[in-house]
Amino acid sequence: MIQLFRWLVTAMILSTTFSFAMFQGGFVSWFLFYAVVMMLLVSSFLALLSMIGLEAQRHVSTAELSSGDHVQVTVTLSKPRLVPFFYYEVFDRLPAKVEGTNEGRFFFFSFAKTYSYTYEAQVLKRGGHSFRQIHVYGHDLFGLYRLRRKLRCESQVFAYPNYSFLNNLPSTFASSQLAKRSKKEQEAHSIAGLRSYAPGDRPTSIDWKRSAGGLGLMTKEFETDQSDRVVVINMPTDSSEHEFETAMSQTASIAATLVKGGIPLDLLIHHRQWHERSVETITWKRTLRALAEVEQATGEPGLPPAVASTIHGGIVFLVTPVLSTAVYDLCRTLASKRTQVVVYSAKEPSQVERHQMSQVGATLYVPSSRGGGIHA
């Protein structure tokens, strides 16, 4: 609307000066008309010229952070020193799940070669985020034109799940000390067999001698007491994005608390398919990255294969956005194998859901957190 008004005013000025020159005649009236025309032409030409030779750079204060954290972003615009301009509008195009404060800025004419500004952005969601373009708008003197140029400028930010240490994990694991001891004495146990190496296997479990035989990396399987095993399962179900992200954060918090306590665990997550990872201090950073890359999917993923094959006894922490039929079935299956099941639901369970949980032999868990972090 404002742009249209400016064009109407310009058209009125041109028609007025032209009519004055036609009826009045003489040098002065025609000089006035041509002066207005020349000003408009020169202003338009300079606006076009101002978009030549532009370059942009972006500097992000940190490339890795936790979801919800803030990052400082500095944008620098460079131009040839002799290229004139009236004023620029510079906007940094933010990724979908990143919010910025004052990510755009105006720069008025000066003889400087570079112009820069800094703004703060908040990464709202875990995972990788790509800053791709910076948009620069050039203007003429009268605001009739708004020319845009897209400058490609790649920057990457990776957000890990936000987590904290929990101070009220169920104290029902008397097996925690046994789990620590089984980790130390694992090599002393007899080998039950060999299998191909899978990402997340502990380096100490690799049979290097047999791996050197040309069969690839082979992992030793031990006859450990299954009652010592601690498993964390992230069970995706149809839910809102907020509930899904809350469940992912809670999965990271439970795993972080166990790892800090020196308790080795196995983590089951669903990212296109089920993945099983062994989690300890040296693999914590890779575990966080795996949790950050999990995407929300539609539909029920089905039961993890490990439930039928390897989980017998021990304790399982089952984290889910909402309680569903698949969750009840999984709890019932685990309870039938004498496995203690502790369930966390991002959505507050109803009284009916609480009753159903007790019927399938599971315990509902309400977390309480304290600050902290694990550094691998």
KELUMFI-41468 format. One line per field, with one value per residue (C-alpha): residue number from 1; x, y, z. Coordinates in nm, 4 decimals. Example, Ala and Ser with C-alpha at 12.3 -4.5 7.8 and 13.67 -1.06 7.14 Angstrom:
<recs>
num <- [1_2] .
c1 <- [1.2300_1.3670] .
c2 <- [-0.4500_-0.1060] .
c3 <- [0.7800_0.7140] .
</recs>
This chain:
<recs>
num <- [1_2_3_4_5_6_7_8_9_10_11_12_13_14_15_16_17_18_19_20_21_22_23_24_25_26_27_28_29_30_31_32_33_34_35_36_37_38_39_40_41_42_43_44_45_46_47_48_49_50_51_52_53_54_55_56_57_58_59_60_61_62_63_64_65_66_67_68_69_70_71_72_73_74_75_76_77_78_79_80_81_82_83_84_85_86_87_88_89_90_91_92_93_94_95_96_97_98_99_100_101_102_103_104_105_106_107_108_109_110_111_112_113_114_115_116_117_118_119_120_121_122_123_124_125_126_127_128_129_130_131_132_133_134_135_136_137_138_139_140_141_142_143_144_145_146_147_148_149_150_151_152_153_154_155_156_157_158_159_160_161_162_163_164_165_166_167_168_169_170_171_172_173_174_175_176_177_178_179_180_181_182_183_184_185_186_187_188_189_190_191_192_193_194_195_196_197_198_199_200_201_202_203_204_205_206_207_208_209_210_211_212_213_214_215_216_217_218_219_220_221_222_223_224_225_226_227_228_229_230_231_232_233_234_235_236_237_238_239_240_241_242_243_244_245_246_247_248_249_250_251_252_253_254_255_256_257_258_259_260_261_262_263_264_265_266_267_268_269_270_271_272_273_274_275_276_277_278_279_280_281_282_283_284_285_286_287_288_289_290_291_292_293_294_295_296_297_298_299_300_301_302_303_304_305_306_307_308_309_310_311_312_313_314_315_316_317_318_319_320_321_322_323_324_325_326_327_328_329_330_331_332_333_334_335_336_337_338_339_340_341_342_343_344_345_346_347_348_349_350_351_352_353_354_355_356_357_358_359_360_361_362_363_364_365_366_367_368_369_370_371_372_373_374_375_376] .
c1 <- [0.0000_0.2787_0.4687_0.1628_0.1186_0.4808_0.4343_0.1157_0.2934_0.5817_0.3388_0.1621_0.4941_0.5969_0.2566_0.2474_0.5941_0.5253_0.1931_0.3589_0.6320_0.3780_0.1557_0.4193_0.6971_1.0412_1.3740_1.2989_0.9842_1.1416_1.4588_1.2494_1.0769_1.3988_1.5690_1.2955_1.3224_1.7017_1.6793_1.4449_1.6657_1.9884_1.8224_1.7035_2.0434_2.2250_1.9828_2.0710_2.4431_2.4372_2.3615_2.6866_2.9754_2.8009_2.9374_2.8102_2.9590_2.8045_2.9803_2.8018_2.9393_2.9074_2.8295_2.7056_2.4578_2.1501_1.7985_1.6510_1.9912_2.0810_2.3601_2.5205_2.5214_2.7303_2.6486_2.9006_2.8160_3.0982_3.0785_3.3247_3.4409_3.3472_2.9959_2.7413_2.4155_2.1412_2.0593_2.0552_1.8216_2.0013_1.8071_1.9480_1.7132_1.6654_1.5982_1.2455_1.3105_1.5320_1.3963_1.5964_1.5754_1.6514_1.7976_1.7570_1.9327_1.9380_2.2643_2.2687_2.5186_2.8815_3.2240_3.2889_3.3636_3.2088_2.9020_2.8256_2.5769_2.5126_2.1861_2.0771_1.9005_1.7363_1.7473_1.4040_1.4496_1.7225_1.8942_2.0858_1.9904_2.1265_2.1533_2.1632_2.0980_2.1308_1.8934_2.0053_1.7554_1.8718_1.6619_1.6514_1.6446_1.2653_1.1750_1.0170_1.2271_1.3153_1.5666_1.6522_1.9659_2.0052_2.3579_2.4400_2.6127_2.6163_2.6387_2.5548_2.4324_2.3690_2.1446_2.1638_1.8605_1.8176_1.8633_1.9276_2.0193_1.7291_1.7411_1.4470_1.5083_1.3416_1.5630_1.4539_1.7755_1.9688_2.1101_2.2940_2.5993_2.5868_2.5729_2.8868_3.0635_2.9523_3.1020_3.4393_3.4352_3.2877_3.6089_3.6210_3.2867_3.2687_3.1984_2.8568_2.9300_3.0334_2.8351_2.9091_2.9969_2.7084_2.7459_2.7395_2.9133_3.1781_3.5346_3.6308_3.3816_3.5444_3.7336_4.0359_4.2046_3.9130_3.8389_4.1838_4.0915_3.9171_3.5594_3.5308_3.4835_3.3366_3.1808_3.1959_2.8722_2.9028_2.6936_2.6144_2.3334_2.0342_1.8929_2.1747_2.0754_1.9424_1.7624_1.6132_1.3539_1.2287_0.8889_0.7532_0.3751_0.1374_0.1496_0.1991_0.5431_0.5713_0.4987_0.7438_1.0237_0.9531_0.9886_1.3198_1.4525_1.3419_1.5113_1.8379_1.7929_1.7403_2.0385_2.2575_2.1689_2.2527_2.5794_2.6859_2.6223_2.8560_2.5747_2.6135_2.2904_2.1461_1.9402_1.6715_1.5589_1.3512_1.4828_1.3318_1.4011_1.4940_1.8543_2.0241_2.3213_2.5433_2.5798_2.8619_3.0754_3.3035_3.0055_2.7889_2.8524_2.7638_2.4525_2.3381_2.3894_2.1847_1.9024_1.9210_1.8750_1.5572_1.2618_0.8955_0.7192_0.3550_0.2063_0.3172_0.6698_0.5973_0.7859_1.1659_1.3239_1.5420_1.2321_1.1746_1.5403_1.7652_1.5671_1.5005_1.4871_1.6594_1.4978_1.3555_1.2827_1.0161_0.9773_0.6847_0.5074_0.1645_0.0329_-0.1077_-0.2034_0.1497_0.2921_0.0576_0.1494_0.5200_0.4828_0.2843_0.5493_0.8341_0.6535_0.5979_0.9781_1.0206_1.1463_1.0805_0.9174_0.9195_0.7161_0.7402_0.4682_0.5147_0.1378_-0.0102_-0.1811_-0.5484_-0.6809_-0.7917_-0.4442_-0.2837_-0.5072_-0.4180_-0.0480_-0.0809_-0.2702_0.0105_0.2678_0.4388_0.5246_0.4615_0.7494_0.7356_1.0861_1.2547_1.5672_1.8764_2.1239_2.4422_2.5990_2.8259_3.1388_3.2866] .
c2 <- [0.0000_0.2423_0.1436_0.2164_0.5547_0.6460_0.5570_0.7660_1.0655_1.0235_0.9998_1.3159_1.5045_1.3956_1.4796_1.8169_1.9221_1.7975_1.9850_2.2979_2.2728_2.2188_2.5119_2.7511_2.6739_2.8292_2.7053_2.7048_2.4912_2.2294_2.2309_2.1575_1.8641_1.7076_1.7579_1.5537_1.2811_1.2669_1.2410_0.9425_0.7731_0.8281_0.7085_0.3895_0.3301_0.3689_0.1243_-0.1351_-0.0546_-0.0962_-0.4700_-0.5474_-0.7225_-0.7906_-1.0643_-1.1873_-1.3850_-1.5303_-1.6248_-1.8380_-1.8260_-2.2042_-2.4906_-2.7287_-2.6535_-2.7895_-2.7360_-2.4182_-2.2491_-1.9149_-1.8455_-1.5195_-1.4688_-1.2022_-1.1075_-0.9132_-0.7524_-0.6517_-0.4387_-0.2769_0.0520_0.2637_0.1216_0.3820_0.3038_0.4892_0.2285_-0.1490_-0.3810_-0.6974_-1.0016_-1.3345_-1.6181_-1.8422_-2.2196_-2.3326_-2.4197_-2.1227_-1.7914_-1.4689_-1.1240_-0.8351_-1.0597_-0.7746_-0.4391_-0.1125_0.0403_0.3941_0.5416_0.5637_0.5043_0.1910_-0.1327_-0.3691_-0.3493_-0.5922_-0.6528_-0.9160_-1.0689_-1.3474_-1.6629_-1.9409_-2.3008_-2.4399_-2.8031_-3.0655_-3.1815_-3.0140_-2.6652_-2.4995_-2.1258_-2.0979_-1.7476_-1.3801_-1.1479_-0.7961_-0.5339_-0.2245_0.0912_0.4004_0.7525_0.7833_0.4333_0.3325_0.0188_-0.2604_-0.4856_-0.8175_-1.0250_-1.3660_-1.4318_-1.7961_-1.8367_-2.1812_-2.2227_-2.5310_-2.5563_-2.8870_-2.8985_-3.1904_-3.2933_-3.0833_-3.3038_-3.2889_-3.5317_-3.6962_-3.7306_-3.9665_-4.2572_-4.5652_-4.7095_-5.0591_-5.1456_-5.3375_-5.4703_-5.1442_-5.2486_-5.5890_-5.4146_-5.2199_-5.5353_-5.7267_-5.4504_-5.4881_-5.8675_-5.9175_-6.0541_-6.3193_-6.4664_-6.7406_-6.6446_-6.7533_-6.6815_-6.4325_-6.2005_-5.9252_-5.5877_-5.3400_-4.9639_-4.8902_-5.2119_-5.1586_-5.1687_-5.4038_-5.6616_-5.6868_-6.0099_-5.8562_-6.1917_-6.3374_-6.0012_-6.0112_-6.3342_-6.1466_-6.1845_-5.8216_-5.6942_-5.9597_-5.8893_-6.1347_-6.2265_-6.3228_-6.5357_-6.2467_-6.2496_-6.1000_-5.9700_-5.7130_-5.5556_-5.1996_-5.0935_-4.7573_-4.7723_-4.4623_-4.5735_-4.3337_-4.3039_-4.0702_-3.7453_-3.3720_-3.2310_-3.0935_-3.4333_-3.6040_-3.3577_-3.3880_-3.7653_-3.7324_-3.4960_-3.7349_-4.0279_-3.8330_-3.7373_-4.0977_-4.2191_-3.9339_-4.0102_-4.3783_-4.3083_-4.0579_-4.3264_-4.5624_-4.7959_-4.9315_-4.9530_-5.0365_-4.7771_-4.8661_-4.5835_-4.5782_-4.3791_-4.5311_-4.8641_-4.9847_-4.9253_-5.0636_-4.8826_-4.9619_-4.6449_-4.5485_-4.2426_-4.2827_-4.3236_-4.0537_-3.7856_-4.0255_-4.1313_-3.7709_-3.7175_-4.0293_-3.9002_-3.5607_-3.7177_-3.9103_-3.7745_-3.7937_-4.0552_-4.1334_-4.4666_-4.7273_-4.8666_-5.2075_-5.3783_-5.3584_-5.6894_-5.6926_-5.7405_-6.0874_-6.1879_-6.0433_-5.8777_-6.1254_-5.9845_-5.6691_-5.3274_-5.1397_-4.7667_-4.7123_-4.3509_-4.2565_-3.9347_-4.0802_-4.4106_-4.6318_-4.9902_-5.0597_-4.9384_-5.1638_-5.4613_-5.3936_-5.3647_-5.6870_-5.8690_-5.7431_-5.8226_-6.1803_-6.2134_-6.1083_-5.7673_-5.4660_-5.1972_-4.8262_-4.6058_-4.2302_-4.0602_-3.7031_-3.6607_-3.6753_-4.0163_-4.0286_-4.2381_-4.5040_-4.5158_-4.5429_-4.8382_-5.0055_-4.9576_-5.1348_-5.4186_-5.4839_-5.4850_-5.1494_-4.8581_-4.4974_-4.2600_-3.8858_-3.7369_-3.4742_-3.3124_-3.1234_-2.9416_-3.0855_-3.2416_-3.5175_-3.4338_-3.7118] .
c3 <- [0.0000_0.0903_-0.2238_-0.4385_-0.2710_-0.3496_-0.7157_-0.7326_-0.5821_-0.8280_-1.1211_-1.0002_-0.9777_-1.3275_-1.4797_-1.3012_-1.4164_-1.7692_-1.7881_-1.6521_-1.9173_-2.1975_-2.1068_-1.9698_-2.2172_-2.1851_-2.0608_-1.6865_-1.7018_-1.9277_-1.7179_-1.4092_-1.5809_-1.7108_-1.3731_-1.2016_-1.4676_-1.4341_-1.0557_-1.0861_-1.3463_-1.1504_-0.8284_-1.0017_-1.1609_-0.8276_-0.6652_-0.9303_-0.9037_-0.5231_-0.5559_-0.7437_-0.5667_-0.2348_-0.0074_0.3283_0.6141_0.9280_1.2511_1.5102_1.8651_1.9139_1.6791_1.9521_2.2287_2.4046_2.2781_2.4203_2.4538_2.2959_2.0477_1.9327_1.5567_1.3821_1.0221_0.8125_0.4761_0.2414_-0.0738_-0.3166_-0.1684_-0.4719_-0.5157_-0.3958_-0.2174_-0.0372_0.2283_0.2732_0.4589_0.5714_0.7000_0.8139_0.7124_1.0159_1.0142_1.0948_1.4600_1.5442_1.6702_1.6511_1.8057_1.5681_1.2981_1.0458_1.0315_0.8273_0.7016_0.5597_0.3170_0.4282_0.2758_0.4857_0.3062_0.5624_0.7837_1.0650_1.3431_1.6108_1.7234_1.9563_1.8392_2.0375_1.9143_1.9994_1.8956_1.9131_1.5964_1.3159_1.1967_0.8827_0.8248_0.4463_0.3147_0.3962_0.2121_0.1205_-0.0016_-0.1895_-0.2238_-0.4403_-0.2965_-0.3050_-0.1875_-0.5161_-0.5642_-0.3239_-0.4949_-0.3289_-0.3533_-0.1894_-0.0662_0.0091_0.3435_0.5084_0.8866_1.0917_1.4505_1.6272_1.9337_2.1754_2.3835_2.6933_3.0009_3.3734_3.6478_3.8313_4.2082_4.2531_4.0199_4.1718_4.4426_4.3523_4.1904_4.4289_4.1047_4.0365_4.2340_4.0661_3.7298_3.8160_3.9216_3.6139_3.4009_3.5710_3.5788_3.2320_3.0872_3.3596_3.2511_2.9942_2.6354_2.5144_2.1490_1.8836_1.6628_1.4129_1.5565_1.5864_1.6399_2.0120_2.1233_2.3876_2.2547_2.5404_2.4079_2.0633_1.9953_1.8213_1.7583_1.5626_1.3987_1.2431_1.0629_0.7824_0.9072_1.0130_1.3670_1.5964_1.9367_2.2261_2.4019_2.7692_2.9977_3.2315_3.4822_3.3003_3.6279_3.6319_3.3027_3.2867_2.9672_2.8664_2.5858_2.4061_2.2746_2.0086_1.9847_1.8041_2.0028_1.9828_1.9102_2.2639_2.4192_2.1862_2.2671_2.6391_2.6125_2.4270_2.6947_2.9696_2.7941_2.7922_3.1594_3.2738_3.0720_3.2005_3.5624_3.5218_3.3409_3.6059_3.8677_3.6834_3.5769_3.2211_3.0286_2.6894_2.5047_2.2495_2.0193_1.7015_1.4052_1.0891_1.2595_1.6056_1.7163_2.0266_2.1822_2.4782_2.6846_2.9174_2.9812_2.6778_2.4424_2.6007_2.3392_2.0557_2.2460_2.2788_1.9073_1.8304_2.0526_1.8818_1.5387_1.6262_1.4299_1.5169_1.3070_1.2494_1.3430_1.5929_1.5361_1.6862_1.9668_1.9736_1.8571_2.1692_2.3859_2.2418_2.2096_2.4801_2.7615_3.0427_3.3919_3.5113_3.5012_3.2013_3.1925_2.9296_2.8150_2.5925_2.4869_2.5662_2.6946_2.4203_2.3458_2.2197_2.5523_2.7511_2.5328_2.5777_2.9563_2.9685_2.7629_2.9799_3.3048_3.1846_3.1641_3.5281_3.4257_3.6447_3.4267_3.5134_3.2786_3.2214_3.0136_2.8900_2.8997_3.2481_3.2828_3.3766_3.6637_3.4148_3.2593_3.6025_3.6809_3.3506_3.4242_3.7560_3.5884_3.3389_3.6207_3.5513_3.7788_3.6760_3.7370_3.8078_3.7727_3.9853_3.8449_3.9455_3.7235_3.5811_3.2771_3.1592_2.9702_2.7609] .
</recs>
